[in-house]
Amino acid sequence: MVWMRICRLFPPVSQRHTQPVNFLVMAVLLRLSRTQPPRWIESLSRSFRRHAAAELRRSMASHPTAADSNTARFDFLVIGGGSGGLAGARRASELGANTAVIESHKLGGTCVNVGCVPKKVMWNAAVHAEYLHDHSDYGFDVGNVRFSWETLKAKRDAYVTHLNRIYRNNLDKAKIQTIQGHARFTNDPEPTVEVDGKKYTAPHILIATGGQPTVVSDAEVPGASLGITSDGFFELETLPKRTVIVGAGYIAVEMAGILSTLGSKTSLVIRQTGVLRNFDSLISSNCTKELQNSGIDLWKNSQLKSVSKTDRGLEVTIITKDPEKKNDEEKISTIQEVDCLLWAIGRQPNTLGLNISETGVDTDERGHIIVDEFQNTSRPGIYAVGDVCGKALLTPVAIAAGRKLAHRLFEGKKDSKLDYSTIPTVVFSHPPIGTVGLTEDEAIKSWGKENVKIYKTSFTPMYHALTSRKSQCIMKLVCVGKEEKVVGLHMQGLGCDEMLQGFAVAIKMGATKADFDKSIAIHPTSSEEFVTMR
């Protein structure tokens, strides 16, 4: 009520005249605060001082001084409008920082535009295709069902465009300035970037430019440029009849599963004998088996030799050699009439054109920006989060790191940093994979084999009791020490994607095998197996 009375002391004003009024209102609050004010007056006064200071900084950024008319100044300048950059920018703005985001493409970064979000839409469609195979086993006569890639793509792209608009609206609501264009560091004494001839600076600059698919050159593999990457997958106008995917990581596995399940005859070319080699050995071996069982043509110990274009599509030449048989000669094979060759051999940091060398920021041999536990680079005032750092390339990790950084810089929380241990992740394979914590090999390396105990199980989920199509569910708990603390949990099977988050919370809290055993099972579910293992 008092606040309303204070506001009524001033006539209505336009937006451009609010700055003087803000300071007048603050003066009134300060006047009231001199006579032992209630706590709400003190709180309101502090809030208004912070708000007014932020408004002043925004005004100064929008209207640089004559002496520095070519450089706009902010409290926080974010390069990259992806998950990590946007999260850090919005949190910094909430804490009173005058913030700007520089983005050269679409807001949302890889995740929203060519990653997690559209990928999950495609995976959902593939799951529908799997269920259609099972309908008759559950008594449904669905008749002749047609699938339209074109319809799916149109709806998916419209959804992504909708998310782009939401991100832009959120920035506008937060009064965060959006700068469209490519940022390039200059050689100015203080860290400064240039976008389309205009300079921008801040005491705190965050690099959150993400990553991009690794591309194979024609010099490495003749004709390699005839293929696409995961980015190009989302541009496909029709479902390829014949697909060849190169790679053994999670992107290759997910793309192969989606395309094969939706009806494309798919081959997966891998250099060794299994996929997902950085995951727990049980996951790697089981996922490799599931890919083969689903009808994907798996080329083990193989690499592409060349690619050529014919009037009937691409011709892919493959070299296969078993490393166990040293005397065996290389076997050369070809796959013909290929509609889509997809390279999924890894990702690299997106720093091209940033001119990082001008800043003195250190990078590793692959170009990733080196940061410490607080996301500091080697140059004071410049920070980095997300895929550009090359560690834990996951959207929620970048978001959490960006927010933690904002709290440290603009709320005075000196110890605010992300804990990179025990990060849960899901691979949207068929069936999906869920994993958190240490693999069995990692636990043995850290704790010694004698201090590690493994619990595991394999079973057919009840859903498949009636279906002719079968898929196993495998689960493993990695426990250490006498108390059998659970340090790793790994699973693949129906529903494992949605099952993981709760278990991840328990493991983060330090749960032991005894804690799992004390939990009453939920029956009949697959998840109950984790609390009944012996």
C-alpha positions in Angstrom: 0.0 0.0 0.0 2.8 2.4 0.9 4.5 1.5 -2.4 1.3 2.4 -4.3 1.2 5.7 -2.5 4.8 6.5 -3.3 4.2 5.7 -7.0 1.2 8.1 -7.0 3.5 10.9 -6.1 4.8 10.9 -9.7 2.8 11.5 -12.9 2.8 8.9 -15.6 5.9 9.0 -17.8 7.1 7.5 -21.0 9.7 4.7 -21.0 12.5 7.1 -22.1 11.8 9.3 -19.0 11.7 6.5 -16.4 15.4 6.9 -15.4 14.9 10.2 -13.4 11.7 8.9 -11.8 13.5 5.8 -10.8 16.0 7.8 -8.9 13.3 10.0 -7.3 11.5 6.9 -6.0 14.7 5.5 -4.7 15.4 8.9 -2.9 11.9 8.6 -1.2 12.7 5.1 -0.1 16.1 6.1 1.3 14.3 9.0 3.2 11.9 6.5 4.7 14.7 4.2 5.6 16.3 6.7 8.0 13.8 6.2 10.7 14.1 2.5 11.6 12.1 1.2 8.6 10.3 -2.1 8.5 12.3 -4.9 6.9 10.2 -4.8 3.7 11.2 -1.2 3.2 14.8 -2.1 3.5 14.4 -5.0 1.1 12.5 -2.9 -1.3 15.1 -0.2 -1.1 17.9 -2.7 -1.9 16.0 -4.2 -4.7 15.3 -0.7 -6.2 18.9 0.4 -5.9 20.0 -2.7 -7.8 17.2 -2.3 -10.4 18.1 1.4 -10.9 21.8 0.6 -11.3 21.0 -2.0 -13.9 18.7 0.5 -15.7 21.5 3.1 -15.7 24.0 0.6 -17.1 21.5 -0.4 -19.8 21.1 3.2 -20.7 24.9 3.7 -20.9 25.3 0.6 -23.1 22.6 1.9 -25.4 24.1 5.4 -25.5 27.9 5.2 -25.3 29.8 8.3 -24.4 31.2 10.5 -27.1 34.7 9.6 -26.1 33.9 5.9 -26.7 31.1 6.2 -29.3 32.2 3.1 -31.2 32.1 0.6 -28.3 29.0 -0.5 -26.4 29.6 -1.6 -22.8 27.7 -4.2 -20.8 28.2 -6.0 -17.5 28.0 -9.4 -19.2 28.6 -10.2 -22.8 27.7 -13.7 -24.0 29.0 -15.0 -27.3 26.6 -17.8 -28.4 22.9 -18.1 -28.0 22.8 -21.8 -27.3 21.8 -23.6 -24.1 24.7 -22.6 -21.9 24.9 -19.0 -23.2 21.2 -18.3 -22.8 21.0 -19.8 -19.3 24.0 -17.8 -18.1 22.7 -14.6 -19.7 19.2 -14.9 -18.3 20.4 -15.7 -14.8 22.9 -12.8 -14.9 20.1 -10.4 -16.0 17.9 -11.6 -13.2 20.7 -10.7 -10.8 20.9 -7.2 -12.2 23.6 -7.4 -14.8 23.2 -5.5 -18.0 23.6 -8.3 -20.5 23.8 -8.9 -24.2 23.9 -12.1 -26.3 25.6 -12.4 -29.7 24.3 -15.1 -32.0 25.1 -15.7 -35.7 22.4 -18.2 -36.4 19.2 -19.2 -34.6 18.7 -19.0 -30.9 18.7 -22.3 -29.0 22.0 -23.6 -30.4 22.6 -27.2 -31.4 20.2 -28.7 -28.9 17.1 -26.9 -30.2 17.9 -26.6 -33.9 19.9 -29.7 -34.9 20.3 -31.8 -31.7 18.4 -33.0 -28.7 15.0 -31.6 -29.6 14.4 -32.5 -33.2 16.3 -35.8 -32.6 13.8 -36.7 -29.8 10.9 -35.9 -32.2 12.4 -38.3 -34.7 13.0 -40.9 -32.1 9.4 -40.6 -30.9 8.3 -41.3 -34.5 10.5 -44.4 -34.6 9.0 -45.6 -31.3 5.6 -45.3 -32.9 6.8 -47.5 -35.8 7.9 -50.1 -33.3 4.6 -50.1 -31.5 2.8 -50.5 -34.8 4.6 -53.8 -35.2 3.3 -55.0 -31.9 -0.4 -53.9 -32.3 -1.6 -57.2 -33.7 0.0 -59.1 -30.8 -2.2 -57.0 -28.5 -5.3 -57.7 -30.5 -5.4 -54.5 -32.7 -6.0 -54.7 -36.4 -4.5 -51.4 -37.7 -4.8 -52.3 -41.4 -2.5 -50.6 -43.9 -0.6 -47.8 -42.1 1.3 -45.2 -44.2 4.2 -43.1 -42.9 4.8 -39.6 -44.2 8.4 -38.3 -43.6 7.2 -35.0 -45.2 4.4 -34.5 -42.6 6.7 -35.3 -39.7 9.5 -33.0 -40.9 7.0 -30.1 -41.4 5.6 -30.5 -37.9 9.0 -30.9 -36.4 10.4 -27.8 -38.1 7.4 -25.8 -37.1 8.0 -26.8 -33.4 11.6 -25.8 -33.6 10.7 -22.4 -35.1 8.2 -22.0 -32.2 11.0 -22.6 -29.7 13.2 -20.1 -31.5 10.5 -17.5 -31.0 10.1 -18.4 -27.3 13.8 -17.9 -26.7 13.8 -14.5 -28.4 10.7 -13.4 -26.4 12.4 -14.6 -23.2 15.5 -12.4 -23.9 13.3 -9.4 -24.8 11.3 -9.8 -21.5 14.6 -10.0 -19.6 15.8 -6.8 -21.4 18.7 -8.7 -22.7 20.0 -7.1 -25.9 20.3 -9.6 -28.8 23.1 -8.9 -31.3 22.8 -10.8 -34.6 26.1 -11.6 -36.3 29.5 -13.2 -36.0 31.7 -12.1 -33.0 35.4 -11.6 -33.5 37.8 -10.6 -30.8 39.8 -7.5 -31.5 43.3 -6.5 -30.3 42.0 -3.8 -28.0 43.7 -3.6 -24.5 40.5 -4.8 -22.8 38.6 -7.8 -24.1 36.5 -6.6 -26.9 34.6 -8.2 -29.8 33.4 -6.8 -33.1 30.2 -7.7 -34.9 29.6 -6.2 -38.3 31.9 -3.2 -37.6 30.4 -2.4 -34.2 32.5 -3.0 -31.0 31.2 -4.5 -27.7 33.0 -5.0 -24.4 32.3 -6.0 -20.8 34.3 -6.8 -17.7 32.9 -10.4 -18.0 32.7 -12.1 -21.4 31.4 -15.6 -21.8 32.3 -17.8 -24.8 29.5 -20.4 -25.3 29.7 -21.1 -29.0 29.2 -24.9 -28.7 30.4 -27.4 -31.2 29.8 -28.7 -34.7 30.1 -32.1 -36.4 33.6 -33.2 -37.5 33.8 -33.2 -41.2 36.0 -35.6 -43.3 37.8 -34.0 -46.2 38.0 -35.3 -49.7 41.8 -35.5 -49.2 41.2 -38.0 -46.4 38.5 -40.0 -48.1 37.9 -39.3 -51.8 34.3 -38.3 -52.3 33.7 -37.8 -48.5 32.0 -34.4 -49.2 29.1 -36.3 -50.9 28.0 -37.3 -47.5 26.2 -35.3 -44.8 26.6 -34.8 -41.0 23.9 -35.0 -38.3 23.1 -31.3 -39.1 22.3 -32.4 -42.7 20.1 -35.2 -41.4 17.5 -32.6 -40.3 17.4 -31.2 -43.8 16.5 -34.4 -45.5 13.2 -33.9 -47.4 12.4 -37.6 -47.8 13.2 -40.8 -46.0 16.3 -42.4 -47.7 15.8 -45.9 -49.0 19.4 -46.8 -48.5 21.6 -45.3 -45.8 25.2 -45.7 -44.7 26.3 -44.3 -41.4 29.9 -44.0 -40.3 30.7 -43.8 -36.6 30.3 -45.8 -33.3 29.3 -43.0 -30.9 25.9 -42.1 -29.6 25.0 -39.9 -32.5 25.7 -42.7 -35.0 23.7 -45.2 -32.9 20.7 -42.8 -32.6 20.7 -41.9 -36.3 21.0 -45.6 -37.3 18.1 -46.6 -35.0 15.8 -43.8 -36.2 16.4 -44.3 -39.9 16.3 -48.1 -39.8 13.1 -48.2 -37.7 11.3 -45.8 -40.0 12.1 -48.0 -43.0 15.5 -47.1 -44.4 17.8 -50.0 -45.1 20.7 -49.0 -42.9 24.4 -50.0 -42.7 26.6 -48.8 -39.8 30.4 -48.8 -40.4 32.5 -49.0 -37.3 36.3 -49.2 -36.9 36.3 -51.8 -34.1 34.0 -54.6 -33.0 31.4 -52.6 -31.0 29.6 -49.3 -30.5 29.7 -46.9 -27.6 33.2 -48.0 -26.5 33.4 -45.2 -23.9 30.4 -46.6 -22.1 30.3 -49.5 -19.7 31.3 -52.8 -21.4 27.9 -54.3 -20.7 26.2 -51.4 -22.5 28.6 -51.5 -25.4 28.1 -55.2 -26.1 24.4 -55.2 -25.6 23.8 -52.1 -27.8 25.9 -53.7 -30.5 23.7 -56.8 -30.3 20.5 -54.9 -30.3 21.5 -53.0 -33.4 22.2 -56.2 -35.3 19.0 -57.8 -34.0 17.0 -54.8 -35.3 18.2 -55.5 -38.8 20.9 -52.9 -39.1 23.8 -54.1 -41.3 26.9 -53.7 -39.0 30.3 -53.5 -40.7 32.9 -54.2 -38.0 36.6 -53.5 -38.2 35.8 -51.3 -41.3 36.6 -47.9 -42.7 35.5 -46.0 -45.8 38.0 -46.1 -48.6 36.1 -43.9 -51.1 32.8 -42.5 -52.2 31.7 -41.9 -55.8 28.5 -40.7 -57.4 26.6 -42.7 -60.0 23.3 -42.3 -61.8 21.8 -44.7 -59.3 23.1 -43.0 -56.2 26.3 -43.2 -54.2 28.8 -46.0 -54.3 30.6 -46.5 -51.0 33.8 -48.5 -51.0 34.7 -50.1 -47.6 37.9 -51.6 -46.3 37.6 -54.4 -43.7 40.5 -55.9 -41.8 40.4 -58.0 -38.6 43.2 -56.7 -36.3 43.3 -60.1 -34.6 44.3 -61.7 -37.8 47.5 -59.9 -38.7 48.2 -62.1 -41.8 44.8 -61.6 -43.3 44.6 -59.2 -46.3 42.3 -56.2 -46.4 38.9 -57.0 -47.8 37.4 -54.4 -50.1 33.6 -54.2 -50.5 31.1 -51.8 -52.0 27.6 -50.7 -51.1 25.7 -49.4 -54.1 22.7 -47.2 -54.7 23.2 -45.3 -51.4 20.8 -42.4 -51.0 22.3 -41.0 -47.8 25.9 -41.2 -46.5 26.0 -39.8 -43.0 29.2 -39.1 -41.1 28.9 -39.3 -37.3 32.5 -39.5 -36.3 32.6 -36.9 -33.5 32.3 -33.2 -32.9 34.7 -30.3 -32.7 34.6 -26.9 -30.9 32.9 -24.1 -32.8 35.6 -21.4 -32.6 36.3 -20.7 -36.2 36.4 -16.9 -36.9 36.4 -15.9 -33.2 40.1 -14.8 -33.4 40.7 -16.3 -30.0 44.5 -16.0 -30.5 44.1 -12.2 -29.9 42.8 -12.8 -26.4 45.6 -15.0 -25.0 43.0 -17.7 -24.1 44.6 -21.1 -24.1 43.1 -24.0 -26.1 44.0 -27.7 -26.2 45.3 -29.7 -29.2 41.8 -30.1 -30.6 40.9 -26.4 -30.2 38.7 -26.7 -27.1 39.0 -23.8 -24.7 40.8 -24.7 -21.5 38.9 -23.7 -18.3 39.4 -24.3 -14.6 36.7 -25.6 -12.2 35.1 -22.2 -12.2 34.9 -21.9 -16.0 37.7 -19.3 -16.0 39.9 -19.3 -19.1 43.6 -18.2 -19.0 42.5 -14.6 -19.7 40.9 -12.8 -16.7 37.4 -11.7 -17.5 36.8 -14.3 -20.2 35.0 -17.5 -19.4 33.7 -20.5 -21.3 31.0 -23.1 -20.8 29.5 -26.0 -22.8 30.7 -28.0 -25.7 33.3 -25.5 -26.7 35.2 -26.7 -23.6 35.1 -30.3 -24.7 33.9 -31.8 -21.4 30.6 -33.5 -20.8 29.0 -32.5 -24.0 25.4 -32.3 -22.7 22.8 -29.6 -22.8 21.9 -29.7 -19.1 25.6 -29.5 -18.2 26.1 -26.3 -20.2 22.9 -24.8 -18.7 24.0 -25.6 -15.1 27.5 -24.3 -15.7 26.2 -21.0 -17.2 23.9 -20.4 -14.2 26.6 -21.3 -11.7 28.9 -18.8 -13.3 26.3 -16.0 -13.3 25.7 -16.5 -9.5 29.5 -16.3 -8.9 30.0 -13.2 -10.9 26.8 -11.2 -10.1 25.6 -12.5 -6.7 28.9 -12.8 -4.9 28.8 -16.6 -4.5 32.5 -17.1 -4.7 32.3 -20.9 -4.5 29.5 -21.3 -7.1 30.7 -23.9 -9.6 29.3 -27.0 -11.3 30.2 -30.5 -10.0 31.1 -32.5 -13.1 31.0 -35.8 -11.3 28.1 -38.3 -11.5 26.4 -36.8 -14.5 23.4 -38.9 -15.8 22.9 -39.3 -19.6 20.6 -41.1 -21.9 21.2 -42.5 -25.4 18.0 -42.6 -27.5 18.8 -45.9 -29.1 16.3 -48.8 -29.6 15.8 -49.6 -26.8 17.1 -46.5 -24.9 20.2 -46.5 -22.7 20.5 -44.8 -19.3 23.8 -44.4 -17.5 25.2 -42.5 -14.5 28.5 -42.6 -12.7 31.5 -44.8 -13.1 31.8 -47.8 -15.5 33.0 -51.1 -14.0 36.5 -50.5 -15.5 36.7 -46.9 -14.1 35.7 -48.1 -10.6 38.3 -50.9 -10.7 41.0 -48.4 -11.8 40.1 -46.0 -9.0 39.3 -48.4 -6.2 41.0 -51.6 -7.0 39.3 -54.8 -8.2 39.1 -56.2 -4.7 37.0 -53.2 -3.5 34.5 -53.3 -6.4 31.3 -55.4 -6.4 29.1 -55.7 -9.4 25.4 -56.6 -9.5 23.7 -57.2 -12.8 20.7 -58.7 -14.4 19.1 -59.4 -17.8 15.4 -60.1 -18.5 12.6 -59.7 -21.0 10.3 -56.7 -20.0 6.7 -57.7 -19.4 5.6 -55.6 -22.4 7.3 -58.2 -24.7 5.5 -61.1 -23.0 2.9 -61.0 -25.8 4.9 -59.6 -28.7 6.7 -61.6 -31.4 9.3 -58.8 -31.4 11.6 -59.3 -28.4 14.1 -56.9 -26.7 16.1 -57.5 -23.6 16.6 -55.2 -20.6 20.0 -55.3 -19.0 21.0 -53.6 -15.7 24.2 -53.2 -13.7 25.1 -51.6 -10.4 28.7 -50.7 -9.7 29.4 -50.7 -5.9 32.6 -49.9 -4.0 33.9 -50.4 -0.4 32.6 -52.3 2.5 29.5 -50.2 2.6 28.9 -50.9 -1.1 28.3 -47.3 -2.1 26.7 -47.2 -5.5 29.0 -45.3 -7.8 27.7 -46.4 -11.2 24.3 -47.5 -12.7 23.9 -48.6 -16.3 20.9 -50.0 -18.1 19.4 -50.5 -21.6 15.8 -51.5 -22.1 12.3 -50.3 -22.6 11.7 -47.2 -20.4 15.2 -46.8 -19.2 15.3 -43.2 -20.5 12.6 -42.1 -18.1 13.8 -44.4 -15.3 17.2 -42.9 -14.8 16.6 -39.5 -13.3 15.4 -40.7 -9.9 18.2 -43.2 -9.5 20.7 -40.4 -10.4 19.4 -38.4 -7.5 19.9 -41.3 -5.1 23.5 -41.9 -6.4 24.3 -38.2 -6.2 23.2 -38.3 -2.5 25.6 -41.2 -1.8 23.1 -44.2 -1.7 24.5 -47.6 -0.9 23.3 -51.0 -2.1 21.6 -51.4 1.3 19.6 -48.2 0.6 18.5 -49.7 -2.7 17.5 -52.9 -0.9 15.4 -51.1 1.7 13.2 -49.6 -1.0 10.0 -51.5 -1.7 9.7 -52.7 -5.3 7.1 -51.3 -7.6 5.5 -54.3 -9.3 5.3 -55.1 -12.2 7.9 -52.7 -13.6 11.4 -53.1 -15.0 12.8 -50.5 -12.4 12.0 -52.9 -9.5 15.0 -55.0 -10.6 17.3 -52.4 -9.2 16.0 -52.8 -5.7 15.8 -56.6 -5.8 19.3 -57.5 -7.2 21.3 -60.1 -5.3 
